[in-house]
Amino acid sequence: MATQAQQPPHLHLAELTAAQFIDIWKHFDADGNGYIEGKELENFFRELERTRRGAGAEPSHAAFTEKMREFMAKFDKNADGRIEMSELAQLLPTEENFLLCFREFVGSSAEFMAAWRRYDSDRSGYIESNELKGFLSDLLKKANRNYDDKKLNEYTKTILRMFDLNGDGKLGLSEMARLLPVQENFLLKFEGIRLTVKEFDSLFTYYDKDGNGYIDEQELDALLKDLCDKNKLDVDSTGLVDHKKSIMALSDGGKLYRTELEIVLCRDSVL
């Protein structure tokens, strides 16, 4: 017999708190890969239908399949056959939905990077819990949401619970970027080519032609083109311009220093 911990959470769609939203997400994203897909997706949708129809009102297989197809057409925005956290957040709109606040505040990866630069105030390559609290406070103000210190602390803990996989109380750039829609998350493009510190140092030194310790937009353009070509990444010219714009949002007046680029491209950054 299943234990209480294994039971699916109740989907009271209009009454979720931030913590309950994460409980639902973690329950159905059983393998923790950041998506609800395959059998997970079927289980989630079945539980959703039970909540909507009431216990014991099981639809026929054909009706279930059709409803699920309609559901995916509506909520699977990038049509990849699986649901990411932001897509689920649209399904569960509540007063607690700070994930949608995030989308209103940070609509593109370039805006995300500019926000990251602003709140990673010590340039550590991480947003720590106190910096994260400031980020969320501004986010809620811009979205005209009322909150108190207790609620702000809850949101901060919830974000850390979602993304702080090693429990060190701080979030790396790629972890925070999971809040972005997949199509806006340019960091996903570079997941397969994350460099070691040694590889990154060689690459940065090569493109920093004048040895001044930073690269400019033209040098970054050449670096990204070569990186994409060498790793056979399918990125068109428009995508490349967008990626460059996003990364340059980390720069200091058009100067992209080694530490800023390292947190984007390096898999074992020493920062």
C-alpha positions as CSV (number, residue, x, y, z in Angstrom):
1,M,0.0,0.0,0.0
2,A,1.3,3.5,-0.9
3,T,2.4,5.7,1.9
4,Q,1.0,9.2,2.5
5,A,4.3,10.7,1.1
6,Q,3.8,8.8,-2.2
7,Q,0.2,10.1,-2.8
8,P,-0.2,12.7,-5.4
9,P,-0.8,16.2,-4.0
10,H,-4.3,17.7,-4.3
11,L,-4.6,20.0,-7.2
12,H,-6.8,22.9,-5.9
13,L,-5.9,25.0,-8.8
14,A,-7.0,28.4,-7.5
15,E,-5.7,28.1,-4.0
16,L,-2.1,27.1,-4.3
17,T,0.7,28.6,-2.3
18,A,4.2,28.9,-3.7
19,A,5.3,25.9,-1.5
20,Q,2.4,23.8,-2.7
21,F,3.2,24.6,-6.3
22,I,6.7,23.2,-5.7
23,D,5.3,20.1,-4.0
24,I,3.2,19.4,-7.1
25,W,6.1,20.0,-9.4
26,K,8.5,17.8,-7.5
27,H,6.0,15.0,-7.2
28,F,5.3,14.8,-10.9
29,D,8.8,15.6,-12.2
30,A,9.8,12.2,-10.7
31,D,13.3,12.1,-12.3
32,G,14.1,15.7,-11.5
33,N,15.1,16.7,-15.0
34,G,13.1,20.0,-15.0
35,Y,10.2,18.6,-17.2
36,I,7.0,16.6,-16.7
37,E,7.1,14.2,-19.6
38,G,6.1,10.7,-20.7
39,K,4.5,8.7,-17.9
40,E,5.0,11.7,-15.5
41,L,2.9,13.8,-17.8
42,E,0.2,11.2,-18.2
43,N,0.0,10.8,-14.4
44,F,-0.1,14.6,-13.9
45,F,-3.0,15.0,-16.4
46,R,-4.9,12.1,-15.0
47,E,-4.7,13.7,-11.5
48,L,-5.7,17.0,-13.0
49,E,-8.8,15.5,-14.6
50,R,-9.8,13.7,-11.3
51,T,-9.6,17.1,-9.6
52,R,-11.7,18.8,-12.2
53,R,-14.3,16.0,-12.6
54,G,-14.4,14.6,-9.0
55,A,-13.2,11.3,-7.6
56,G,-14.5,8.2,-9.5
57,A,-15.4,10.1,-12.7
58,E,-12.8,8.4,-15.0
59,P,-13.0,9.5,-18.7
60,S,-12.9,6.9,-21.4
61,H,-9.4,6.2,-23.0
62,A,-10.4,8.1,-26.2
63,A,-11.8,11.1,-24.3
64,F,-8.7,11.1,-22.0
65,T,-6.4,11.1,-25.0
66,E,-8.3,13.9,-26.8
67,K,-8.3,16.0,-23.6
68,M,-4.6,15.5,-23.1
69,R,-4.0,16.5,-26.8
70,E,-6.0,19.7,-26.3
71,F,-4.2,20.4,-23.0
72,M,-0.7,20.1,-24.7
73,A,-1.8,22.3,-27.6
74,K,-2.8,25.0,-25.1
75,F,0.1,24.8,-22.6
76,D,3.1,23.2,-24.3
77,K,4.2,26.6,-25.8
78,N,7.3,25.4,-27.5
79,A,5.7,22.1,-28.7
80,D,8.4,19.8,-27.4
81,G,5.9,17.3,-26.0
82,R,6.7,18.0,-22.4
83,I,5.8,20.5,-19.8
84,E,8.4,22.8,-18.2
85,M,7.9,24.7,-14.9
86,S,6.9,28.0,-16.6
87,E,4.3,26.2,-18.7
88,L,2.8,24.6,-15.6
89,A,2.8,28.0,-13.9
90,Q,0.4,29.2,-16.6
91,L,-1.9,26.3,-15.8
92,L,-2.0,27.1,-12.1
93,P,-2.5,30.9,-11.9
94,T,-2.8,32.1,-8.3
95,E,-2.1,35.1,-6.2
96,E,1.0,33.2,-5.2
97,N,2.4,32.8,-8.7
98,F,5.7,34.6,-8.5
99,L,6.9,32.5,-11.4
100,L,4.6,34.6,-13.7
101,C,5.7,37.7,-11.9
102,F,9.2,36.8,-13.0
103,R,8.1,36.5,-16.6
104,E,6.5,40.0,-16.4
105,F,9.7,41.4,-14.9
106,V,12.2,39.6,-17.0
107,G,10.8,39.0,-20.5
108,S,14.0,38.0,-22.3
109,S,17.3,36.4,-21.7
110,A,19.0,39.8,-22.1
111,E,16.8,41.3,-19.4
112,F,17.5,38.3,-17.2
113,M,21.3,38.8,-17.6
114,A,21.0,42.5,-16.8
115,A,19.0,41.6,-13.7
116,W,21.6,38.9,-12.8
117,R,24.4,41.5,-13.1
118,R,22.5,43.9,-10.9
119,Y,21.8,41.4,-8.1
120,D,25.0,39.4,-8.2
121,S,26.5,42.5,-6.5
122,D,29.7,40.9,-5.3
123,R,30.4,39.4,-8.8
124,S,30.8,35.9,-7.2
125,G,28.9,34.2,-10.1
126,Y,26.1,33.3,-7.6
127,I,23.1,35.0,-6.2
128,E,23.1,34.3,-2.4
129,S,20.0,34.2,-0.3
130,N,20.3,37.9,0.8
131,E,20.8,39.0,-2.8
132,L,17.9,36.7,-3.9
133,K,15.6,38.3,-1.4
134,G,16.4,41.8,-2.9
135,F,15.7,40.4,-6.4
136,L,12.3,38.9,-5.4
137,S,11.4,42.1,-3.5
138,D,11.9,44.2,-6.6
139,L,10.2,41.6,-8.8
140,L,7.0,41.8,-6.6
141,K,7.0,45.6,-6.5
142,K,7.3,45.8,-10.3
143,A,4.4,43.3,-10.6
144,N,2.3,45.4,-8.1
145,R,2.0,42.4,-5.8
146,N,1.4,43.0,-2.1
147,Y,3.7,41.1,0.2
148,D,5.2,41.2,3.7
149,D,8.5,40.0,5.1
150,K,7.0,36.6,6.0
151,K,5.8,36.1,2.4
152,L,9.1,37.3,1.0
153,N,11.0,34.8,3.2
154,E,8.7,32.1,2.0
155,Y,9.3,32.9,-1.7
156,T,13.1,33.1,-1.2
157,K,13.1,29.7,0.5
158,T,10.8,28.3,-2.3
159,I,13.2,29.5,-5.0
160,L,16.1,28.0,-3.2
161,R,14.3,24.7,-2.7
162,M,13.6,24.6,-6.5
163,F,17.0,25.3,-7.8
164,D,19.7,25.1,-5.0
165,L,20.5,21.4,-5.8
166,N,23.6,21.2,-3.6
167,G,22.0,23.0,-0.6
168,D,24.7,25.7,-0.3
169,G,22.2,28.5,0.0
170,K,23.1,30.2,-3.3
171,L,22.1,29.9,-6.9
172,G,24.3,29.7,-10.0
173,L,23.5,31.5,-13.3
174,S,22.4,28.4,-15.1
175,E,20.1,27.4,-12.1
176,M,18.3,30.7,-12.0
177,A,18.0,30.7,-15.8
178,R,15.6,27.7,-15.5
179,L,13.0,30.3,-14.6
180,L,13.2,31.5,-18.3
181,P,11.1,30.0,-21.0
182,V,13.1,27.3,-22.9
183,Q,13.2,29.4,-26.1
184,E,14.7,32.3,-24.1
185,N,17.2,30.3,-22.1
186,F,20.2,30.8,-24.3
187,L,22.3,28.9,-21.7
188,L,20.7,25.7,-22.8
189,K,22.3,26.2,-26.2
190,F,25.8,25.9,-24.5
191,E,25.0,23.0,-22.2
192,G,26.7,20.4,-24.4
193,I,29.9,22.4,-24.7
194,R,30.6,23.6,-21.2
195,L,34.3,24.1,-21.0
196,T,36.9,23.2,-18.3
197,V,38.8,26.1,-16.7
198,K,41.8,25.2,-18.8
199,E,39.9,25.1,-22.0
200,F,38.2,28.4,-21.2
201,D,41.4,30.1,-20.3
202,S,42.9,29.1,-23.7
203,L,39.8,30.3,-25.5
204,F,39.6,33.7,-23.7
205,T,43.3,34.4,-24.2
206,Y,43.0,33.6,-28.0
207,Y,40.1,36.0,-28.5
208,D,41.5,38.7,-26.2
209,K,43.8,39.8,-29.0
210,D,45.2,42.9,-27.3
211,G,45.6,41.2,-23.9
212,N,43.7,43.8,-22.0
213,G,41.7,41.3,-19.9
214,Y,38.3,41.7,-21.6
215,I,36.7,41.1,-24.9
216,D,34.4,43.5,-26.8
217,E,31.3,42.7,-28.8
218,Q,33.2,42.0,-32.0
219,E,35.5,39.6,-30.3
220,L,32.6,37.9,-28.6
221,D,30.9,37.6,-32.0
222,A,33.9,35.8,-33.5
223,L,34.2,33.6,-30.3
224,L,30.6,32.5,-30.4
225,K,30.6,31.8,-34.2
226,D,33.7,29.6,-33.9
227,L,32.3,27.8,-30.8
228,C,29.0,27.0,-32.6
229,D,30.8,25.9,-35.7
230,K,33.3,23.6,-33.9
231,N,30.5,22.0,-31.9
232,K,28.0,21.8,-34.8
233,L,25.4,23.9,-32.9
234,D,22.4,24.7,-35.1
235,V,22.2,28.5,-34.4
236,D,21.1,30.9,-37.1
237,S,22.3,34.5,-37.4
238,T,19.3,35.9,-35.5
239,G,19.9,33.4,-32.7
240,L,23.6,34.3,-32.5
241,V,22.8,38.0,-32.3
242,D,20.3,37.3,-29.4
243,H,22.9,35.1,-27.6
244,K,25.5,37.8,-28.0
245,K,23.1,40.5,-26.7
246,S,22.3,38.4,-23.7
247,I,25.9,37.7,-22.8
248,M,26.9,41.4,-23.4
249,A,24.2,42.4,-20.8
250,L,26.8,41.0,-18.3
251,S,29.5,43.4,-19.6
252,D,30.8,46.6,-18.0
253,G,30.2,49.3,-20.5
254,G,30.8,47.0,-23.4
255,K,33.8,45.3,-21.8
256,L,33.2,41.6,-21.1
257,Y,35.7,40.5,-18.5
258,R,36.9,37.0,-18.0
259,T,34.8,36.3,-14.9
260,E,31.5,37.3,-16.6
261,L,32.1,35.0,-19.6
262,E,33.4,32.2,-17.4
263,I,30.0,31.8,-15.6
264,V,28.3,31.3,-19.0
265,L,30.7,28.9,-20.7
266,C,32.7,27.2,-18.0
267,R,31.4,24.0,-16.3
268,D,33.8,23.9,-13.4
269,S,34.2,27.6,-12.7
270,V,36.5,28.3,-9.7
271,L,34.5,31.5,-8.8
